[in-house]
Amino acid sequence: MEPEKKSNGAFLGLIIIIVVLVAGGIYIWLSNQKTAEELLQFEVVTNQDSAALDALEQDLNTTDTNIDVDLEAVN
């Protein structure tokens, strides 16, 4: 009777799967971290931006949006 040879195929497959999962997790973590840093970069509002937004809001408030249409008559 020949002695059985041990096969390390299952163990090697498990190691490869774990390495792929860890590498994927690190990639996703780093890509999410970069996205968060980019979002924080655009949060800063300068005085110029604030003044431009105030001017747009004032322009919107002074614009006449009345279209003089009787909605009851449009049926």
Secondary structure, DSSP 4 states (H G I P E B T S, - for coil): -PPPPP--HHHHHHHHHHHHHHHHHHHHHHHHHHHHHHHHHTT---HHHHHHHHHHHHHHHHS-------TTT--
